[in-house]
């Protein structure tokens, strides 16, 4: 298979106290890389954001080629990935692409071949390179857990329509970065993860920015790996104290209020008033929010 100027790749990961997951991810990456042409060069940049479970020591022992970057302990996902990306950009090597990879993903052996097929498709159909998302499957329930979709306008609202991977690449405009290849061309035109994001929305924002500049954002054919869906609660119960609920509203691992408002203002400013009310409704009146969501689910 021709590589179409895709020979030097920087792999970017961030990790915090998920040693076993991280080691499995790196192992699956190593297996996939060995299948590829010897002309392909991969450098792995991993931010260990203050892990206390011996992540760095284990990685250094099992995968000495990985470049470990010590984080502050408060970087979370977007901050850690941004630091890994910035570090790779400071290298002498001029990378052709940047592979954003969640450390809880177990990759399929042929995941990068799927990316190369998508890259070739992008060059032939659009005349330029872009961003390529490989979908993941939940290893237990076997449905698609992460990948990408299309933002569709319904009256005054915009909703995300999830796109399932097919036999050929498909155009999307928003994607998760569980397995996401961002080409050099995109970095030069769009940049990397916005510094305003701490944990959430960094991948959504990046892919939407690219799409708005008519840069191809594509979903690769097939499944690229396995990854369980995060089970994050989107509000706290009424029995929790108001202080706890407000802390959850602003926390990066909670509703990440500041990040979410910034993201909405950038991309969905007409929907901002609605989501502003919903965020506070979840926080101040979680019982009413639960009833509202139940009625909404029954209508759909």
Secondary structure, DSSP 8 states (H G I E B T S, - for coil): ---SS--EEEEEEEESS-HHHHHHHHHHHHHHHTTS-TT-EEEEEEEE-S-SSSHHHHHHHH-TTSEEEE--S--HHHHHHHHHHHHHHTSSS--SEEEEE-TT-EE-TTHHHHHHHHHHHHHHHHSS--EEEEEEE-TTT-SEEE-EEEEEEETTEEEEEEE---SS-EEESEE-SSEEEEEHHHHHHH-SS-TT-SSSSHHHHHHHHHHHTT--EEEEEEEEEE-------SS--TTS-HHHHHHHHHSTTTT-HHHHHHHHHHH-TTTHHHHHHHHHHHHH-HHHHHHHHHHHHHH-
